[in-house]
Amino acid sequence: MNGILFLKPVFKERIWGGTNLKRLFGYSVESDRIGECWGISGHDNGSSVVMNGSYEGMKLAEVYQLDRALFAHVKSEEFPILTKILDANQDLSVQVHPSDSTARKERGEAGKTECWYVIDAKEDARIIEGHTALTSADFKDMVEREAWDDLFIERRVKKGDFIYIPAGTVHAIGKGIVVLETQQSSDTTFRLYDYDRKDHNGKKRDLHIEDAIRVTTVPYHPHVTIPRVTTDDQNTLTNLIRTPYFTVEHWRIQGTHSLLHTSFKLMSVLSGKGTINGFEIKKGDHFIITTETKAIEVEGDLEIIVSYP
C-alpha cells in the first residue's frame, strides 16, 4: 500500500546558508552552510526519496512517472509542487523568476510562482518585495545605474507571516529568516543583485541582468492575501492562498482532526508531534497523502503546512 509516502529530504549548501535547519528541526547535516531543505521534490536537481511502502528507495520523480494514479492523474508532466525550508543566515540575492510561458519556452521547465510561510525571524527581519519603477524604461535605467536603495521595496516580517511571490516579482529573503517555501517545481532564477558577494573561490556569483529586466513585472502591484480561517474544536485550519498552481494551508492541530480525502496532499510538519492515520509524525517530517488514502485522521499537538495542486 502507498497511502502515505514518507520522504527523505535533499539538503543544499548555499553561500548564505547556516545551521538553523539543524537547530530548529534536528536534521542530521554536517555542513554549517545548509541553506535549503528540499522536503518534497520531484525536480531533477534534487528529488526526494521515498522511505516506506512498495516504492521505498525510489525517487519521487520516478514514482510520479510510474504511478500517476497516486497523484490524481494531474496534467503536469513533472511533479508539480516543490516544498522547501530555507535558512537565510545571510541575505539572499535579489532575484526574479520567469512566468510559466516564458520558462517553458526558454528553459523547458515550469515557471516559478512561490510563497513563503515565516517559521522563524530575528527582530527587525526584512525582505525585499517589489520595486518602485513605474515603467520598464525606468526599471532598466535604475538597474543600470545600480540605484538599488531607490529601486527595491523592503518590509519587515515576523514569525507566522505569509508572503505570496508571483512570477515576475523582484524579491529577496533577508538575513535571519527561516521560511517554508511552496513553489512550482522549477529551479530557474535570474539574479539581479548579489551585494558583490564572492564564492569560496573568490569569484563573484553570476548575475542575469538582461533576463531579470525582461521578465520583471512593471509596475509592481502589492500582492495582498486574505487567509480564510475555520475552526474545529481545538483545531485551526487556515487557507493561506489559492492560486492556479497550488493551494496552501496552515493546520494547527491540538487534538484530533478528521476529513475525507480524494486527491493528494503534501504535508510538512513545522512543530510538535502526533500521528496521521496511525503513523507517527514529528517536527521536520515531510510526506504525501496519496489518492490511496480515502480519509485522514491527524492527532496530536502539531503545526503543519499542507499544499496541493
SULZIZI-V344116 format. One record per residue. RES is the residue in one small letter. SS is DSSP state (H for helix, E for strand, - for the rest). PHI is phi in whole degrees, 0 to 359 (NA if undefined). NEAR is the number of other C-alpha atoms within 10 Angstrom. Layout:
{{RES;SS;PHI;NEAR} {RES;SS;PHI;NEAR}}
//
This chain:
{{m;-;NA;10} {n;-;232;17} {g;-;292;16} {i;E;230;23} {l;E;256;23} {f;E;274;22} {l;E;238;24} {k;E;269;22} {p;-;291;24} {v;E;249;17} {f;E;252;20} {k;E;236;15} {e;E;286;14} {r;E;222;19} {i;E;299;18} {w;E;257;20} {g;E;283;23} {g;E;209;22} {t;-;241;18} {n;H;291;22} {l;H;293;24} {k;H;288;16} {r;H;293;10} {l;H;277;15} {f;H;241;15} {g;-;73;11} {y;-;296;17} {s;-;273;9} {v;-;230;12} {e;-;268;9} {s;-;293;14} {d;-;261;15} {r;-;228;20} {i;E;280;24} {g;E;260;27} {e;E;222;25} {c;E;249;24} {w;E;274;24} {g;E;286;28} {i;E;228;32} {s;-;216;27} {g;-;244;26} {h;-;280;21} {d;-;298;13} {n;-;278;9} {g;-;167;20} {s;-;271;23} {s;-;298;25} {v;E;246;25} {v;E;288;24} {m;-;251;16} {n;-;206;15} {g;H;75;13} {s;H;289;11} {y;H;257;16} {e;-;306;16} {g;-;91;14} {m;-;269;16} {k;E;286;21} {l;H;302;24} {a;H;301;19} {e;H;289;15} {v;H;298;18} {y;H;299;18} {q;H;286;14} {l;H;281;10} {d;-;222;11} {r;H;293;15} {a;H;298;15} {l;H;298;22} {f;H;242;23} {a;-;60;14} {h;-;52;13} {v;-;299;15} {k;-;286;10} {s;-;302;10} {e;-;288;12} {e;-;237;17} {f;-;306;23} {p;-;278;21} {i;E;236;24} {l;E;236;22} {t;E;250;27} {k;E;234;24} {i;E;243;25} {l;E;246;27} {d;E;249;30} {a;E;271;27} {n;-;289;23} {q;-;227;17} {d;-;300;20} {l;-;281;24} {s;-;298;22} {v;E;278;23} {q;E;213;24} {v;E;210;30} {h;-;244;28} {p;-;282;28} {s;-;285;19} {d;H;303;17} {s;H;297;13} {t;H;292;15} {a;H;294;18} {r;H;298;13} {k;H;290;11} {e;H;262;9} {r;H;242;14} {g;-;72;12} {e;-;219;20} {a;-;294;23} {g;-;290;26} {k;-;223;25} {t;-;270;25} {e;E;216;24} {c;E;208;22} {w;E;233;22} {y;E;251;22} {v;E;281;20} {i;E;276;20} {d;E;207;20} {a;E;204;21} {k;-;289;13} {e;-;299;12} {d;-;68;11} {a;-;295;17} {r;E;224;20} {i;E;236;21} {i;E;257;20} {e;E;216;23} {g;E;98;26} {h;E;213;24} {t;-;260;16} {a;-;294;20} {l;-;262;11} {t;-;227;13} {s;H;297;15} {a;H;296;12} {d;H;298;15} {f;H;299;21} {k;H;299;17} {d;H;297;13} {m;H;292;17} {v;H;294;19} {e;H;294;11} {r;-;275;9} {e;-;56;13} {a;-;273;12} {w;H;295;14} {d;H;297;10} {d;H;276;11} {l;H;274;16} {f;E;277;18} {i;E;257;16} {e;E;256;16} {r;E;209;12} {r;E;281;13} {v;-;224;21} {k;-;220;17} {k;-;305;16} {g;-;94;14} {d;-;288;14} {f;E;231;21} {i;E;231;21} {y;E;256;22} {i;E;236;20} {p;-;295;21} {a;-;308;19} {g;-;94;23} {t;-;266;29} {v;-;292;27} {h;E;201;24} {a;E;196;23} {i;E;271;25} {g;-;273;25} {k;-;303;20} {g;-;87;19} {i;E;238;25} {v;E;241;26} {v;E;231;24} {l;E;263;24} {e;E;252;24} {t;E;251;26} {q;E;212;24} {q;E;298;23} {s;-;282;24} {s;-;211;26} {d;-;233;17} {t;-;264;15} {t;-;226;17} {f;E;250;22} {r;E;279;23} {l;E;259;22} {y;E;206;21} {d;-;224;17} {y;-;60;12} {d;-;57;9} {r;-;289;14} {k;E;242;13} {d;-;281;10} {h;-;293;8} {n;-;264;6} {g;-;79;8} {k;-;252;10} {k;E;294;13} {r;-;291;15} {d;-;296;12} {l;-;252;17} {h;-;227;14} {i;H;300;16} {e;H;298;13} {d;H;296;16} {a;H;297;24} {i;H;299;20} {r;H;293;14} {v;H;260;19} {t;-;288;23} {t;-;284;23} {v;-;228;21} {p;-;284;16} {y;-;278;18} {h;-;240;12} {p;-;304;12} {h;-;255;13} {v;-;270;9} {t;-;251;12} {i;-;241;10} {p;-;293;15} {r;E;248;11} {v;E;252;13} {t;E;234;11} {t;E;240;12} {d;E;219;13} {d;-;56;10} {q;-;268;11} {n;E;260;17} {t;E;234;16} {l;E;245;21} {t;E;241;18} {n;E;278;17} {l;E;281;22} {i;E;194;19} {r;E;232;15} {t;-;236;12} {p;-;296;7} {y;-;255;15} {f;-;196;18} {t;E;247;16} {v;E;234;22} {e;E;232;20} {h;E;242;23} {w;E;253;22} {r;E;246;22} {i;E;258;24} {q;E;224;19} {g;E;146;15} {t;E;230;17} {h;E;227;20} {s;E;235;13} {l;E;202;10} {l;E;286;10} {h;-;219;15} {t;-;237;15} {s;-;248;19} {f;-;221;23} {k;E;226;19} {l;E;262;24} {m;E;226;24} {s;E;230;25} {v;E;271;21} {l;E;272;23} {s;E;202;17} {g;E;83;17} {k;E;206;19} {g;E;171;20} {t;E;222;16} {i;E;227;18} {n;-;50;14} {g;-;90;11} {f;E;275;9} {e;E;288;13} {i;E;226;21} {k;E;209;20} {k;-;309;19} {g;-;96;22} {d;-;280;22} {h;E;229;25} {f;E;202;23} {i;E;238;23} {i;E;272;24} {t;-;270;21} {t;-;291;21} {e;-;292;18} {t;-;268;18} {k;-;262;14} {a;E;210;13} {i;E;238;15} {e;E;230;13} {v;E;251;21} {e;E;223;20} {g;E;137;19} {d;E;241;17} {l;E;219;22} {e;E;236;21} {i;E;228;23} {i;E;261;23} {v;E;242;23} {s;E;219;25} {y;E;197;19} {p;-;295;19}}
//
